[in-house]
Amino acid sequence: MNGSQRPMTKRAFLAAAGAACAAGCLGSAEPEDDESGADENGAETEPERDPEPDPGPEPPEATLFIDGDPREEFWDRGESWQDCEHLDDWELLAGSLEASTERAYRGSRSAHLTSAGDGEVRVRIPLSGYDLTETSFSLAMYIESPGNHYSPSFDVNAPDCGRKLHFRTRHKIDEPGWIRYDLGVSHTSSLASADEAYATISWAGDDVDWYLDDLRAVPVEREPKLFVQFDDSLRSTYDTAFPIMEEYDVPATVYTITGRVGNSRSLTLAQMEEMQEAGWEFASHTHTHRRTGELSLDEQRAELEESKRWLLDHGFERATSMIAYPFGSFTTDTMDIAADYYDFGTHGQRGSMNRTISSPLSVNRHPGDNPERAMALIDLLLDDRIPTDTLVLYYHDVVEDHDVWIDPEGFERTMAYIDEVGADCLLTSELRNQQYE
Ligand SMILES: [Zn+2]
């Protein structure tokens, strides 16, 4: 990796932890970075082999159910920049805008934006009092247009950065409901005004009925971190990606379809154990990979519970409180159910993200399948004038001649680039653990 010794040390430690786990230890969910000794359930682990009493704190035990709701724990992160109770300084550029008492994420009102037949909405809000090289944003949105992926735009003219910053998020709406999003920079462009800082929030596409609330400015950390993930626990993750990542010493998290382990296109249990011993980790991608947000509540619960139970039963404790919703399909009901089992849920977006996560059950990430795009995002991550400190790249298949997924050459090129620029790569559970320290 880079010149810093930290990733190497961490990798060696994780490899040791993984090996110990494969040998049958208990309670190895968070083998490090948990100096508080407290986990989500406060449970203690029985020492299995050591007859001597251990005076130090026991590592927390991974359990099926967890206490509390992580959304409530973090929703105050950062500073409320626009509470949407009064919209006096909002300038309407397209569509219509009103302060609505009909819906509110918090407080009594939200900003209600609608387009009028042309699918366009745009507002401009002045931004002052923030150093935009170290400030990112989060906001709560409610969209009354289920069925489509939507990509609202949040663009900041940032003289501090010498550039215009384009923040993005993206989510498929199955049921309308309030969801908070942490935004990250997707790309940059030339300044529109050299001395004026402002944000433009806009929508272009189908007509929309859109509520915004509780826009927050959140601080960006100085140390950029990169995370690599795989969805669907496919055979190519072991056959193709794993050897390449071993070569460049990059660890990864696999979101596992637990009901498919051992199938012809999926990882086998033995392969998963070998990867865990090498420092990788396995989280949930549900049991059978149906579109979570479209299932009945009972079916959703079964998918989420069964998957976590499988990981716990098979010795993959480290990342069992993390889930990726298949096809990015989830609703507020899904998050309510997920909160019983998971404290870190993820979907897909377009861009980087901010490590000050205020919405731990709808964490953003970016598909890495286009190597040039992935490398451009890595450049943004490492640019200390741009307010982004975290990039999560996720992959599916790594195969030749595919329209959607990445080929082995592009994948290797991306990993080599990560190595060349010295990006600090960590396991996603470390991102999760940082939230709960
Ligand atoms: Zn999937």
Boltz pocket constraint, residues with backbone or C-beta under 6 A from the ligand:
constraints:
  - pocket:
      binder: B
      contacts: [[A, 231], [A, 232], [A, 285], [A, 289], [A, 325], [A, 326], [A, 327]]
      max_distance: 6.0
